[in-house]
Amino acid sequence: MSDTFQYPRKLKDYGKPCNFSDTKIIVMPGEKREGGLENYVVRDPNFISLDNIPEMSESTVNTERVSTGERGFHHKEGGWPLSVDPGDLQEVQRYLKKNVERDPTYLQAMKDLCKTIDGC
């Protein structure tokens, strides 16, 4: 005895729209019940909730603790490194030439700004 079932429909036939059509009404003969509607109770409103799946949830997270802290930073003039004194003009210009102006992203940003200014 085999426990498999082969569905004869091809994969290319899936996803096609259904083709419904109107047909003539056919009344099927049924068995007549004794007693009629007297055995039935009218419920108004008729709401029922059927659910045989128990509601359960479980959530666990196992992460490492991260130590955090607050640090303040007072910007009197820019965010200069500790080795640069923002009050000393020569030191500031030396830092800019050495670290900032040689950076390729800085050069590209300046070119883009110049194009923007020329368009105004």
C-alpha atoms as one frame of an Amber mdcrd trajectory, in Angstrom:
protein
   0.000   0.000   0.000   1.396   3.382  -0.993   1.122   6.525   1.116   1.745
   8.892  -1.808  -0.673  10.770  -4.015   0.267  12.211  -7.389  -1.537  15.327
  -8.451  -2.039  15.144 -12.234  -1.919  18.910 -12.777   1.164  20.355 -14.474
   3.126  23.177 -12.870   2.457  25.531 -15.791  -1.299  25.249 -15.117  -1.000
  26.712 -11.604  -1.813  30.379 -11.105  -4.253  30.650 -14.008  -7.491  32.525
 -13.277 -10.586  30.469 -12.451 -13.268  30.181 -15.104 -16.600  30.393 -13.269
 -19.901  30.441 -15.104 -23.578  30.791 -14.151 -25.573  27.578 -14.141 -29.170
  26.686 -13.649 -30.280  26.223 -10.037 -30.773  22.603  -9.057 -32.716  21.736
  -5.912 -31.410  18.518  -4.447 -33.937  16.351  -2.659 -33.137  15.970   1.016
 -34.593  14.022   3.848 -37.442  15.677   5.685 -37.011  16.099   9.389 -39.745
  15.454  11.758 -40.770  18.334  13.959 -39.751  21.127  11.600 -38.318  24.316
  13.096 -39.660  23.734  16.605 -36.499  21.855  17.576 -34.251  24.789  16.671
 -33.343  27.711  18.935 -32.788  31.160  17.441 -29.650  32.814  18.750 -29.297
  36.531  18.238 -26.561  37.682  18.019 -24.907  34.515  16.759 -21.147  34.784
  17.376 -18.898  31.855  18.075 -15.155  31.603  18.359 -13.573  28.349  17.286
  -9.907  27.825  17.928  -8.208  24.589  18.807  -4.686  25.996  18.808  -3.452
  26.887  22.300  -1.970  30.356  22.640   1.574  29.942  23.833   4.702  31.992
  23.413   8.248  31.758  24.561  11.015  34.236  24.056  14.506  34.088  25.424
  17.509  36.197  24.591  21.004  35.410  25.703  23.260  38.379  24.997  26.411
  39.715  26.534  26.190  42.809  28.664  27.635  45.978  27.213  29.005  48.629
  29.501  27.874  52.098  28.512  28.759  55.502  29.782  28.054  59.144  29.136
  30.732  61.513  27.979  30.268  65.156  27.305  32.126  67.199  24.730  32.151
  70.982  24.732  32.626  72.438  21.254  34.083  75.863  21.533  35.426  75.668
  18.005  35.000  72.418  16.141  35.835  68.955  17.403  39.625  69.095  17.428
  41.757  66.212  18.708  43.441  66.650  22.088  46.833  67.164  20.420  45.592
  70.273  18.558  45.016  73.570  20.382  42.182  75.381  18.525  43.463  78.718
  19.823  46.826  78.355  18.034  46.246  79.269  14.372  49.492  77.702  13.096
  48.754  74.406  14.815  45.228  74.328  13.371  46.442  75.013   9.817  49.214
  72.418  10.166  46.626  69.822  11.232  44.307  70.744   8.347  47.084  70.454
   5.736  48.424  67.217   7.166  45.211  65.281   7.828  42.209  66.862   6.170
  43.273  68.433   2.880  45.054  65.273   1.697  41.998  63.102   2.229  40.474
  62.057  -1.151  36.933  62.384   0.163  37.667  65.968   1.234  38.979  66.820
  -2.235  35.892  65.303  -3.908  33.577  67.157  -1.517  35.309  70.457  -2.333
  34.967  69.811  -6.093  31.259  69.076  -5.647  30.792  72.265  -3.604  32.549
  74.332  -6.256  30.213  72.941  -8.941  27.234  73.817  -6.762  28.483  77.351
  -6.180  29.164  77.880  -9.904  25.565  76.890 -10.668  24.108  79.564  -8.374
